[in-house]
């Protein structure tokens, strides 16, 4: 048999490299050198939290505390609450009492609606994530969302076409906001609304303006024994089937209210309520045949 290369050159077995035992090395005065130190980043930099804000309306110390991990919740008061409330108003959320600097139930409901609009959990309080989202989508100071040319598209619902025609109105029930668009699909205004309460929820779907009442007091008197039941203006809404073009009775209207504190809540028998001053504005902008989309 042919032998391996080591057998051919050096004999029957490969040479074994002899190593000096570790303890012999130590005895010879050759200690193992210590490991080189591993450089580490300073902990201070890694723990710093960015509290810079995009929108000048939120440039105050209390807001920065929220961004560091704090929160604003029911019972809070001060300029930081005013800043949040004014931003919510400028985005079209309901705060019937205005930006009064007191964090109460109206503010809680408005924040919950905002959180829903941004895909955040509905907590009704302002944490760092909610504050960041509000900072990102709020209009510039002194402007409403529909007035700011640089407003984020996250601040409002996208326009929707029905049979090649833009819906003039989209109502988002979860946010209690109504979006008004022009005939080209450009956002014109955002209004706060009330929708149906439990058991008489506002029906979702595509609807069409079936008629308008300049003075709904007589209808209110006949149906609810109150001339003020429908506020100062009313628009009757029918269901619309985009496949057939047919309309059917819905039993729901878009109208005003004298109960301002109901705006921003689920309060009606299925109708969409607005402040009287708001329904009077939208009444002049809409006509019979305009589409209204109701979203969950």
C-alpha positions as MATLAB code, in Angstrom:
seq = 'XXXXXXXXXXXXXXXXXXXXXXXXXXXXXXXXXXXXXXXXXXXXXXXXXXXXXXXXXXXXXXXXXXXXXXXXXXXXXXXXXXXXXXXXXXXXXXXXXXXXXXXXXXXXXXXXXXXXXXXXXXXXXXXXXXXXXXXXXXXXXXXXXXXXXXXXXXXXXXXXXXXXXXXXXXXXXXXXXXXXXXXXXXXXXXXXXXXXXXXXXXXXXXXXXXXXXXXXXXXXXXXXXXXXXXXXXXXXXXXXXXXXXXXXXXXXXXXXXXXXXXXXXXXXXXXXXXXXXXXXXXXXXXXXXXXXXXXX';
ca = [
       0.000    0.000    0.000;
       1.162    3.457   -0.698;
       2.016    5.442    2.386;
       0.703    8.928    3.188;
       2.784   12.000    2.659;
       3.945   12.127    6.282;
       4.869    8.432    6.181;
       6.818    8.901    2.961;
       8.843   11.841    4.159;
       9.132   11.540    7.920;
       8.163    8.039    8.933;
       4.940    6.337    9.972;
       3.348    9.167   11.935;
       2.947   12.920   11.587;
       5.047   15.054   13.900;
       3.281   16.345   17.013;
       3.855   19.973   17.902;
       4.681   20.162   21.570;
       3.229   23.084   23.552;
       4.561   24.336   26.819;
       2.029   23.922   29.636;
       0.323   27.118   30.786;
       1.678   26.815   34.331;
       5.208   26.450   32.952;
       4.749   29.722   31.093;
       3.585   31.447   34.243;
       6.537   29.981   36.075;
       8.842   31.424   33.406;
       7.496   34.908   34.184;
       5.310   35.235   31.092;
       1.848   36.150   32.442;
      -1.137   36.314   30.067;
      -1.710   39.964   29.134;
      -5.043   41.434   30.324;
      -7.759   41.982   27.670;
      -7.803   45.360   25.987;
     -10.560   47.651   27.295;
     -13.674   47.877   25.053;
     -14.678   51.455   24.343;
     -18.255   52.237   25.427;
     -20.535   55.071   24.367;
     -21.437   57.554   27.038;
     -24.760   56.618   28.660;
     -25.867   60.217   28.764;
     -26.336   60.407   24.995;
     -28.353   57.190   24.784;
     -30.769   58.344   27.507;
     -31.484   61.776   26.114;
     -35.060   62.231   24.808;
     -35.803   64.529   21.918;
     -38.323   67.074   23.163;
     -38.109   69.401   20.165;
     -41.484   70.237   18.625;
     -42.343   70.870   14.989;
     -45.203   73.282   15.634;
     -44.447   76.525   17.552;
     -47.888   76.369   19.208;
     -46.534   73.561   21.440;
     -43.269   75.223   22.447;
     -43.658   75.285   26.236;
     -42.029   73.439   29.121;
     -45.135   71.524   30.209;
     -45.512   70.014   26.726;
     -41.858   68.992   26.815;
     -42.511   67.117   30.052;
     -45.199   65.126   28.258;
     -42.733   64.299   25.481;
     -40.305   63.037   28.118;
     -42.876   60.467   29.213;
     -45.382   62.468   31.227;
     -49.064   62.902   30.450;
     -52.005   65.291   30.423;
     -55.272   63.890   31.725;
     -58.587   64.882   33.273;
     -58.106   67.502   35.971;
     -55.046   69.131   34.396;
     -55.070   72.905   33.982;
     -52.813   75.511   32.442;
     -51.339   76.857   29.243;
     -50.382   73.386   28.029;
     -54.063   72.376   28.152;
     -55.008   75.552   26.268;
     -52.437   74.694   23.562;
     -53.863   71.182   23.132;
     -57.474   72.393   23.152;
     -56.811   75.107   20.576;
     -55.105   72.599   18.297;
     -58.112   70.266   18.569;
     -60.480   73.140   17.757;
     -58.346   74.104   14.754;
     -58.579   70.487   13.540;
     -62.375   70.617   13.754;
     -62.943   68.585   16.910;
     -65.748   69.439   19.306;
     -65.066   71.575   22.367;
     -68.301   73.485   23.039;
     -66.708   75.301   25.997;
     -63.728   76.376   23.902;
     -60.054   76.433   24.901;
     -60.654   77.194   28.582;
     -57.487   75.574   29.957;
     -59.404   73.010   32.028;
     -59.080   69.327   31.055;
     -62.631   68.012   31.445;
     -64.898   65.502   29.714;
     -65.202   67.561   26.506;
     -61.417   67.577   26.139;
     -61.279   63.849   26.880;
     -63.821   63.106   24.132;
     -62.049   65.373   21.639;
     -58.682   63.706   22.351;
     -60.286   60.268   21.957;
     -61.601   61.327   18.553;
     -58.175   62.619   17.565;
     -56.503   59.391   18.689;
     -58.929   57.398   16.541;
     -58.119   59.605   13.546;
     -54.413   58.776   13.943;
     -54.773   55.057   14.657;
     -53.816   55.428   18.326;
     -55.498   53.764   21.326;
     -58.512   55.734   22.609;
     -57.322   56.695   26.083;
     -58.700   60.224   26.259;
     -55.404   61.478   27.691;
     -52.266   62.938   26.136;
     -49.176   60.753   26.293;
     -45.928   61.182   24.344;
     -47.206   59.352   21.225;
     -50.432   61.343   21.122;
     -48.514   64.577   21.649;
     -46.127   63.725   18.800;
     -49.075   63.000   16.496;
     -50.812   66.254   17.476;
     -47.593   68.171   16.864;
     -47.252   66.578   13.425;
     -50.756   67.219   12.063;
     -51.835   70.474   13.724;
     -51.990   73.572   11.507;
     -49.658   76.511   11.959;
     -50.545   78.845   14.841;
     -53.461   81.117   13.992;
     -54.708   78.889   11.157;
     -57.416   76.254   10.839;
     -56.591   72.923    9.212;
     -58.489   73.877    6.040;
     -56.682   77.212    5.872;
     -53.127   75.906    6.147;
     -51.645   75.121    2.705;
     -49.043   72.880    4.352;
     -51.446   70.850    6.464;
     -50.702   67.129    6.717;
     -53.041   64.808    4.828;
     -53.321   62.912    8.130;
     -55.402   65.781    9.497;
     -58.535   65.056    7.476;
     -60.451   62.372    5.599;
     -59.596   61.800    1.956;
     -62.273   62.979   -0.509;
     -64.416   60.231   -1.978;
     -65.912   59.869   -5.443;
     -69.368   58.428   -6.009;
     -70.012   57.567   -9.659;
     -67.366   60.056  -10.863;
     -68.743   62.783   -8.594;
     -67.049   63.890   -5.381;
     -69.081   63.599   -2.190;
     -69.587   67.068   -0.767;
     -69.592   65.770    2.809;
     -67.934   62.957    4.736;
     -69.015   62.350    8.337;
     -66.732   60.234   10.528;
     -68.795   58.945   13.445;
     -65.795   57.755   15.464;
     -64.232   61.226   15.337;
     -67.459   63.268   15.444;
     -66.198   65.390   12.567;
     -67.800   66.468    9.289;
     -65.591   67.284    6.290;
     -66.927   69.616    3.602;
     -65.369   69.502    0.117;
     -65.892   71.572   -2.974;
     -67.042   69.976   -6.226;
     -63.407   69.272   -7.184;
     -62.747   67.338   -3.964;
     -60.773   70.083   -2.191;
     -61.252   70.393    1.563;
     -63.244   73.516    2.424;
     -64.023   73.132    6.117;
     -64.175   70.723    9.059;
     -67.055   70.850   11.535;
     -67.719   69.034   14.830;
     -70.952   67.022   14.969;
     -73.096   64.788   17.156;
     -74.344   61.430   15.875;
     -76.814   58.755   16.964;
     -76.759   57.345   20.479;
     -76.809   53.654   21.394;
     -79.952   52.028   20.042;
     -80.518   54.752   17.450;
     -77.091   54.911   15.830;
     -76.561   56.929   12.679;
     -76.541   54.562    9.717;
     -73.289   54.348    7.785;
     -73.273   54.407    4.000;
     -73.763   56.651    0.999;
     -76.569   59.180    1.238;
     -77.856   62.002   -0.906;
     -79.499   65.310   -0.066;
     -83.185   64.764   -0.801;
     -84.455   68.169    0.248;
     -83.755   71.299    2.305;
     -85.799   73.161    4.900;
     -84.873   76.759    5.523;
     -87.062   76.780    8.648;
     -87.606   73.362   10.261;
     -89.529   74.685   13.270;
     -92.909   73.415   12.028;
     -91.530   69.914   11.438;
     -89.999   69.948   14.910;
     -93.279   70.993   16.412;
     -95.194   68.215   14.629;
     -92.677   65.408   15.227;
     -91.239   66.271   18.642;
     -93.600   68.904   19.984;
     -90.720   71.370   19.898;
     -90.065   74.052   17.264;
     -86.370   73.927   18.227;
     -85.899   70.158   17.727;
     -83.983   70.545   14.435;
     -82.165   73.799   15.086;
     -82.248   76.518   12.444;
     -81.690   74.515    9.219;
     -82.358   70.965    8.005;
     -81.345   68.796    5.063;
     -83.157   65.506    4.503;
     -80.939   62.540    3.583;
     -81.875   59.461    1.562;
     -79.817   56.304    1.042;
     -78.174   56.132   -2.379;
     -77.261   52.951   -4.247;
     -74.336   53.746   -6.592;
     -74.940   50.551   -8.601;
     -78.508   51.404   -9.565;
     -78.687   55.122   -8.856;
     -81.853   54.544   -6.799;
     -82.605   56.318   -3.525;
     -84.520   55.047   -0.494;
     -85.837   56.716    2.637;
     -83.357   56.827    5.550;
     -85.306   58.669    8.229;
     -82.173   60.658    9.029;
     -81.339   64.311    8.542;
     -78.459   66.725    8.790;
     -79.623   69.604   10.983;
     -78.756   72.156   13.636;
     -79.273   72.045   17.394;
     -79.852   74.343   20.334;
     -78.147   71.819   22.618;
     -74.550   72.880   22.031;
     -73.117   70.530   24.647;
     -74.360   67.522   22.680;
     -71.890   68.247   19.866;
     -68.986   65.812   19.970;
     -71.093   63.017   21.501;
     -73.497   60.243   20.525;
     -76.731   62.018   21.349;
     -79.290   61.927   18.522;
     -81.976   59.544   17.270;
     -79.863   58.907   14.165;
     -79.539   62.367   12.657;
     -76.252   64.254   12.314;
     -76.373   67.390   14.464;
     -74.311   70.553   14.033;
     -73.992   73.865   15.819;
     -76.607   76.217   14.346;
     -73.936   78.604   13.076;
     -72.227   75.686   11.308;
     -75.329   74.184    9.717;
     -76.214   77.619    8.387;
     -72.842   77.775    6.640;
     -73.063   74.309    5.147;
     -76.704   74.821    4.151;
     -75.714   77.539    1.696;
     -72.969   75.318    0.215;
     -75.061   72.247   -0.508;
     -77.898   71.460   -2.878;
     -80.315   68.660   -3.561;
     -78.471   65.720   -5.146;
     -75.171   66.264   -3.280;
     -73.632   63.132   -1.781;
     -73.006   62.617    1.936;
     -70.856   59.679    3.071;
     -71.253   58.422    6.651;
     -68.272   56.422    7.966;
     -67.878   54.324   11.122;
];
